[in-house]
Amino acid sequence: MDAGECSPSLQDYSMVHRPVGDLFAPVTDVDEWQSFMLSPSQIEQFQRDGFLLNVPVLTPDQCDKILADYKYFLGEEKHPGMEMLYEYHSNQSGDPDNVLMHALGHWRLTKHFHDLVFLPNVVVPVSQLLDPGRMSSVRFWHDQLFAKPPFHGGNVAWHQDYSYWTRTTPMAHLTVHIALDDQTEENGGLHYIPGSHRWTRDDGKPLPVTDFNFKDMESIKTILTEEEKAGFRPVCGNLRKGEASFHHALAVHGSYGNRSDKPRRAAVLNYFKDGVRSNTDGEILKDICVPKGSKMDGQFFPLVFDPECMPFNEASK
């Protein structure tokens, strides 16, 4: 079945480039749009550290609506559109003592996951952070789910996101990690290495991937310089339910296993600046090809925020 195809009774929400459900109310007021903007100090912190922590983006009720759809990816109920996912791993580690559920493409399957992509208090800050000093038009790249069950949840090895994304160019990407449960050291909360967004190789290229299945937590240290090793000081985000972290495409991040008695579930949204192009003639995502050099747009990479079309005044641009 080709990308975009599905059974006659099944909706592929990638064909709809606007919110369709009840996750959040439409925003029409100028002041409300501007209320989603980050402060200058938050932008400065992002530029310094490569990430920004503890930004409230969802209410507990909104989190619960999204968690109600999570059941399809935890084996509790089968969704008829699973073939539309770009990836699905019920346990990417392959180790029953370190279980990590990882999925991509679920925005195509349910209204809540679809509408999360367009959440104003996510896309407005992304617009600010992609090109600090001005607001950029933002396109959706892809989403991810990461779930760690109680007691034996797996880790996600240290990595830079753009190491996996060099099939797109230039690097103008940003990731938003939304906690759907409180995150702590014990349950495998997300960690960052401050300043690591400046760690590059060969004229700005990302660090090489050291573990495609995220299993070997410390494998990245085998390719770090002595200076980078000295600066490897992890910070736990300690995100609360409904809070997000925003991070640079080169920020080194990872998370340890869940040894608590509660699940640790998260939703991740990846974006890029309008104008990013394909860097491959192969698949960009499963069953999706964009000719090398062509702009990333269309059905699967919708424009989610355009400051020129929003009610911002000139001083806020």
HELIX and SHEET records of a PDB file:
HELIX    1   1 TYR A   13  MET A   15  5                                   3    
HELIX    2   2 VAL A   30  SER A   35  1                                   6    
HELIX    3   3 PRO A   40  ASP A   49  1                                  10    
HELIX    4   4 PRO A   60  TYR A   70  1                                  11    
HELIX    5   5 LYS A   71  PHE A   73  5                                   3    
HELIX    6   6 MET A   82  MET A   84  5                                   3    
HELIX    7   7 HIS A  106  ARG A  108  5                                   3    
HELIX    8   8 LYS A  111  LEU A  116  1                                   6    
HELIX    9   9 PRO A  120  LEU A  130  1                                  11    
HELIX   10  10 ASP A  161  TYR A  164  5                                   4    
HELIX   11  11 SER A  196  ARG A  198  5                                   3    
HELIX   12  12 SER A  219  ILE A  223  5                                   5    
HELIX   13  13 GLU A  226  ALA A  230  1                                   5    
HELIX   14  14 PRO A  307  CYS A  309  5                                   3    
HELIX   15  15 GLU A  314  SER A  316  5                                   3    
SHEET    1   A 7 PHE A  51  PRO A  56  0                                        
SHEET    2   A 7 GLU A 243  HIS A 248 -1                                        
SHEET    3   A 7 HIS A 173  ALA A 179 -1                                        
SHEET    4   A 7 ARG A 264  LYS A 273 -1                                        
SHEET    5   A 7 VAL A 138  LYS A 148 -1                                        
SHEET    6   A 7 MET A 101  LEU A 104 -1                                        
SHEET    7   A 7 GLU A  87  HIS A  89 -1                                        
SHEET    1   B 6 PHE A  51  PRO A  56  0                                        
SHEET    2   B 6 GLU A 243  HIS A 248 -1                                        
SHEET    3   B 6 HIS A 173  ALA A 179 -1                                        
SHEET    4   B 6 ARG A 264  LYS A 273 -1                                        
SHEET    5   B 6 VAL A 138  LYS A 148 -1                                        
SHEET    6   B 6 LEU A 303  PHE A 305 -1                                        
SHEET    1   C 4 VAL A 156  HIS A 159  0                                        
SHEET    2   C 4 HIS A 253  SER A 255 -1                                        
SHEET    3   C 4 LEU A 190  TYR A 192 -1                                        
SHEET    4   C 4 VAL A 235  CYS A 236 -1                                        
SHEET    1   D 2 THR A 168  THR A 169  0                                        
SHEET    2   D 2 ARG A 277  SER A 278 -1                                        
SHEET    1   E 2 GLU A 283  LEU A 285  0                                        
SHEET    2   E 2 ILE A 288  CYS A 289 -1                                        
END                                                                             
